[in-house]
Amino acid sequence: MWPYDIKKVNERPSDEAYEAAKNNWMTRLLRLKVDLNEMKTCLTQEYPLIFGVKTFGLRHKVKENGIVPMPKPGEKMRR
């Protein structure tokens, strides 16, 4: 239908993929601990994992290469 392909990450999926997805709804939300093993368990059980990342105003760097750099010591988060 719409297999993962890093080259297509910013492309809109096909109309067929959207149509097939209409019947897929999230039925509940669970909070995970910030724990790598818990996140991996979620993925190995084929549950989706949704998360956010604070970029400290470095979005332009992320756009360049897709990598979120570590903030420098003392760097403040932008609002």
PyMOL commands that set and color helices and strands:
alter all, ss='L'
color gray80, all
select helices_A, chain A and resi 6-8+15-21+36-44+59-65
alter helices_A, ss='H'
color red, helices_A
deselect
rebuild
show_as cartoon
